[in-house]
Amino acid sequence: MAIAPSILAQPILENSVEQDNAFTMIKAWIRNRHANNRKQTFKLAGFAGCGKTTVSARRIIPYLQDAGIRFTVNTFTGKAASVLAQKGVPDPGTIHSLIYRRIVDRMGNVTWRRRDHIDAEIILIDEASMVGPEIQRDIEKYNVPVLYVGDNAQLPPVGVDSGLMDNPDFQMTQIHRQAALSPIIRLAQATRKGTLDTLPLGSWGDDEVGHVTIAQGAFDPLAFDMMICAKNATRHRLNFEKRMLLGRKDLIEPDDLIICLKNDKESSMRNGTIVRVVKVHEIDTSYDYACATTIDDTTGEIFENQEMFTSSFGREGDRSKWFKTRELPMDHAYALTAHKFQGSQAKRLAYVDEELYQIDKRRLRYTGFTRAEFDLHIAVR
């Protein structure tokens, strides 16, 4: 089936003028960073395919390098940082690694302490729509100019929404010529604009710029790198189904993908960190306990003898217990909610279309669709 006319009709636009205007405004803000009346933050917002990365990675960063201005590029998750690295951004890191340092005492106990100083003249925060009010405050306490770059059509942070990107200093709206060829981008933009509330069944765009399929019923979980949904009950079911197809029998096994559900005060493991199990040392279901060595494939960091609180595997456990134990609550990560996978990307992605109470369906879909790099399958009821 051909794609709906409302998507096909979207024009392919040149956005060089818009990029020039954004770059000019940001340069002026940077040059004014030492003035008494300078504005500490600049917020650059843009929808998927508008070229935010082109402006930040290919224009702003080279400008800072040529001008000898010390800068740092950081984002909310390690996965999002690795995506930036793949796009040519030099040495991206997490916000956590930027503002906190690891302290080990003589007994080997580990804590994280907020840094007193950041050696940078400009802080660039990518995927800024994920930044909540507490992290925003911690970043801006350093009184260093902060350039926030983000997509304000995506879902807000889980919990308290600071509205960080609601009123940007510059809003990019025009789609790149190359991005406009992608059926994923066209579908996402039509969803954002509200011109495609009913998803048409069929498939299209099976070429070098992407492939989209919309179908009813079940799909093969083994065909996708990641599955995204809205509800935790659906996430648990999809994780169970994929592990069954992979022949997994124990709670965790080598090569399993698992996700951390709480920030760890004793390591760089953060809420949303996805790791792969390397070796299982112990599983004790009677105490909701497991211990394994894991690796973050995006950063290469190895977590030896990672202790896990397993009541959260495959079900909604008692979250009040998460903060009473030093073991980290974790879960399988073959399927995640759109909130959890925000800031990340997968080459082949399946999106289960479902509604979530008090969440804008368009923003939910838009966030989920734009997590796919090349192959997007949408399962509708």
C-alpha positions in Angstrom: 0.0 0.0 0.0 1.3 3.5 -0.8 1.9 6.0 1.9 -0.9 8.4 2.7 -1.1 11.5 0.5 -0.9 13.7 3.6 2.7 12.4 4.0 3.7 12.4 0.4 2.5 15.9 0.0 5.0 17.3 2.5 7.5 19.5 0.6 11.2 19.0 0.4 12.7 22.2 1.7 16.1 23.8 1.8 16.9 24.8 5.3 20.3 26.5 4.8 18.8 29.9 5.6 17.3 28.7 8.8 20.6 27.0 9.8 22.5 30.2 9.0 20.1 32.3 11.1 20.5 29.8 14.1 24.3 29.8 13.7 24.4 33.6 13.6 22.4 34.0 16.8 24.4 31.3 18.7 27.7 32.9 17.6 26.5 36.3 18.9 25.5 34.7 22.2 28.9 33.0 22.5 30.7 36.2 21.8 28.7 38.0 24.5 29.5 35.3 27.1 31.8 37.6 29.2 29.5 40.6 29.2 27.8 41.8 32.4 24.4 41.5 30.8 25.0 38.2 29.1 22.3 35.5 29.0 23.5 32.3 30.6 21.5 29.9 28.4 20.6 29.6 24.7 18.0 27.0 23.7 18.1 25.6 20.2 15.0 23.5 19.4 14.3 21.6 16.3 12.1 18.8 15.1 13.5 15.5 13.7 15.2 16.0 10.4 15.6 19.8 10.8 19.4 19.6 11.1 20.1 20.4 14.8 23.1 18.1 14.7 24.3 19.9 11.5 24.2 23.2 13.3 25.8 22.0 16.5 28.3 19.3 15.3 29.3 20.8 12.0 29.2 24.5 12.6 29.1 25.4 16.3 31.7 22.9 17.5 34.2 23.8 14.7 33.6 27.5 15.5 34.5 26.9 19.2 37.6 24.8 18.2 38.8 27.5 15.8 38.2 30.2 18.4 40.1 28.3 21.1 37.0 28.2 23.4 37.0 25.3 25.8 33.8 23.4 25.6 32.2 20.1 26.6 29.4 18.2 25.0 27.1 16.1 27.2 23.8 14.3 27.2 21.5 12.5 29.6 22.4 8.9 28.7 25.5 7.0 27.6 23.6 5.7 24.6 22.7 9.2 23.5 26.4 10.2 23.9 27.5 7.3 21.7 25.0 8.4 19.0 26.6 11.8 19.0 30.1 10.2 18.7 28.8 8.3 15.6 27.8 11.6 14.1 31.3 13.1 14.6 30.9 15.0 17.8 34.3 15.0 19.7 34.4 13.3 23.1 30.7 13.5 24.1 29.9 12.4 27.7 27.0 12.1 30.1 25.8 14.9 32.2 26.5 12.8 35.3 30.1 12.4 34.4 30.3 16.2 33.8 29.0 17.4 37.1 29.9 14.5 39.5 33.2 12.9 40.4 33.8 9.4 41.8 35.3 9.4 45.3 36.8 6.2 46.8 37.8 6.2 50.5 40.5 4.1 52.2 38.0 1.4 52.9 37.1 1.2 49.2 33.7 2.7 49.6 32.5 4.7 46.6 30.4 7.9 46.5 29.7 10.6 43.9 30.3 14.2 44.7 29.3 17.2 42.7 32.3 18.9 41.2 33.2 22.3 42.5 34.3 23.5 39.1 34.0 22.6 35.4 36.9 23.4 33.1 34.8 24.7 30.2 33.7 28.0 28.8 30.7 26.6 27.1 28.5 23.6 28.0 26.6 22.0 25.1 23.7 19.8 26.3 22.2 17.6 23.6 18.8 15.8 23.9 17.9 18.6 26.2 14.2 17.6 26.3 15.2 14.8 28.6 16.7 17.2 31.2 14.5 17.7 34.3 14.5 20.7 36.7 16.9 19.2 39.3 19.6 18.4 36.7 19.1 21.8 35.0 19.7 23.6 38.3 22.9 21.6 38.9 24.2 22.4 35.5 23.5 26.1 35.7 24.9 26.5 39.2 28.4 26.6 37.6 27.5 29.9 36.0 28.9 28.7 32.7 27.1 29.5 29.5 24.9 26.5 28.5 23.7 25.8 25.0 20.7 23.4 25.2 19.9 21.5 21.9 16.8 19.4 21.8 13.5 18.4 20.1 10.6 20.0 21.9 8.1 17.7 20.2 9.4 14.7 22.1 8.1 13.5 25.4 9.0 15.5 28.5 11.2 14.0 31.2 9.6 11.4 33.5 8.4 13.0 36.7 8.5 16.8 37.0 8.7 18.6 33.6 10.7 21.8 33.9 9.5 22.9 30.5 13.1 23.6 29.6 12.6 23.6 25.8 9.1 25.0 25.7 10.2 28.5 24.8 13.4 28.2 22.8 15.6 31.1 21.6 15.5 29.6 18.1 13.1 27.0 16.7 14.0 25.0 13.7 11.1 23.7 11.7 12.3 23.1 8.1 13.2 19.6 7.1 16.5 18.8 5.4 16.2 17.8 1.8 17.9 14.4 2.6 15.8 13.8 5.7 12.6 14.6 3.9 13.3 11.5 1.7 13.0 9.3 4.8 9.6 7.8 5.2 10.3 7.6 9.0 10.8 11.4 9.2 7.8 12.1 7.0 5.6 9.8 9.1 6.9 11.4 12.3 6.3 14.9 11.0 2.8 14.1 9.9 2.1 12.6 13.3 3.4 15.7 15.0 1.3 18.0 12.9 -1.8 16.0 13.5 -2.4 15.2 9.8 -2.2 11.4 10.3 -4.0 10.4 13.5 -5.1 7.2 11.8 -2.1 5.1 10.7 -2.5 3.6 7.2 -1.7 -0.1 6.9 1.0 -1.0 4.4 4.7 -0.6 3.8 6.8 1.8 1.7 10.2 3.4 1.3 12.2 0.2 1.1 15.4 1.8 -0.1 18.6 3.4 1.2 16.8 6.1 3.2 14.4 3.9 5.2 11.6 1.4 5.4 8.3 1.7 7.3 5.7 -1.0 7.8 2.3 -0.6 9.5 0.5 -3.8 10.2 -2.1 -5.3 12.6 -1.3 -8.3 14.9 1.8 -10.0 16.1 5.3 -9.5 14.7 8.6 -11.4 15.0 10.6 -9.9 17.9 13.8 -11.5 16.6 13.7 -9.2 13.5 14.3 -6.1 15.5 17.1 -4.6 17.6 14.6 -2.9 19.9 10.9 -2.9 20.6 9.2 0.2 22.0 5.8 0.5 23.6 3.9 2.8 26.1 2.8 0.5 28.9 5.0 -1.5 31.3 2.7 -4.5 31.0 3.3 -4.6 27.2 7.1 -4.2 27.8 7.2 -7.2 30.2 5.2 -9.3 27.7 7.5 -8.4 24.8 10.7 -9.1 26.8 9.3 -12.5 27.8 8.4 -13.4 24.2 11.8 -12.5 22.9 13.7 -14.3 25.6 11.6 -17.4 24.9 12.5 -17.2 21.2 16.2 -16.8 22.2 15.9 -20.0 24.3 16.6 -18.2 27.6 15.5 -20.2 30.6 17.1 -18.6 33.7 16.3 -15.2 35.0 19.5 -13.7 33.4 21.9 -15.4 31.1 25.1 -14.4 29.2 24.4 -12.0 26.3 21.1 -10.9 27.9 20.4 -7.2 27.6 19.3 -5.6 30.8 18.5 -2.0 31.9 19.3 -0.2 35.2 16.2 1.4 36.8 17.9 3.5 39.4 20.9 5.8 39.6 23.9 4.0 41.4 25.8 6.0 43.9 28.8 3.7 43.7 29.3 3.5 39.9 28.5 5.3 36.7 25.5 3.1 36.2 22.5 5.4 35.8 18.7 5.0 35.4 18.4 4.0 31.8 21.8 2.5 31.3 21.6 -0.6 29.1 24.2 -3.3 29.6 24.9 -6.8 28.3 25.5 -9.7 30.7 29.0 -11.2 30.3 29.0 -13.7 33.1 26.4 -14.8 35.7 27.9 -15.4 39.2 24.8 -16.0 41.3 21.0 -16.0 41.2 19.0 -16.4 44.3 15.3 -15.8 43.6 14.3 -16.4 47.2 16.1 -13.1 48.1 15.4 -11.3 44.8 19.2 -11.3 44.2 21.5 -11.8 41.4 25.2 -11.0 40.7 26.8 -10.7 37.2 29.5 -9.0 35.3 28.1 -6.8 32.6 29.4 -4.4 29.9 28.1 -1.2 28.5 28.6 -1.9 24.8 28.2 1.8 23.9 31.1 3.0 26.2 33.0 -0.3 26.8 32.8 0.1 30.5 32.7 -3.2 32.5 30.8 -3.6 35.7 32.4 -6.4 37.7 30.2 -8.4 40.1 27.2 -6.1 39.6 24.6 -6.9 42.3 21.0 -6.7 41.2 17.6 -6.5 42.9 15.6 -8.8 40.8 12.0 -8.3 41.9 11.7 -5.8 39.0 12.5 -8.4 36.4 9.4 -9.1 34.3 6.9 -7.5 36.7 6.1 -4.3 38.5 7.8 -4.8 41.9 7.5 -2.8 45.1 9.5 0.3 44.1 9.7 1.5 47.7 12.2 -1.4 48.3 14.5 -0.1 45.5 15.8 2.6 47.8 16.2 0.4 50.8 18.8 -1.9 49.3 22.2 -1.3 47.7 21.5 -3.8 44.9 20.3 -2.1 41.7 16.8 -2.8 40.4 17.1 -4.0 36.8 15.0 -5.6 34.1 15.4 -7.1 30.7 15.9 -4.6 27.9 14.8 -6.2 24.6 11.7 -4.0 24.9 11.5 -0.6 26.5 8.9 2.2 26.9 9.3 5.2 24.7 10.3 7.2 27.8 13.1 4.9 28.6 14.5 4.7 25.1 14.4 8.5 24.5 17.7 9.8 23.3 18.7 6.5 21.9 18.3 5.0 18.4 18.1 1.5 16.8 18.6 0.6 13.2 15.6 -1.8 13.2 12.8 -0.9 15.6 9.3 -2.1 16.3 6.8 0.3 17.8 3.7 -1.0 19.5 1.0 1.6 19.1 -0.9 2.1 22.3 -2.2 4.9 24.4 -1.0 6.0 27.8 -3.1 7.8 30.3 -2.4 11.6 30.5 0.2 11.3 27.7 -0.3 13.1 24.4 -0.6 10.3 21.8 1.0 12.4 19.1 4.1 13.1 21.2 4.3 9.5 22.2 4.2 8.3 18.6 6.6 11.0 17.4 9.1 10.1 20.1 8.8 6.4 19.3 9.0 6.7 15.5 12.1 9.0 15.6 14.0 6.4 17.6 14.3 4.3 14.4 17.3 4.9 12.2 16.3 2.8 9.1 13.7 0.1 9.6 10.4 1.0 11.5 7.6 -1.5 12.0 4.5 -0.2 13.7 2.1 -2.7 15.2 -1.5 -1.4 15.5 -4.5 -3.1 17.0 
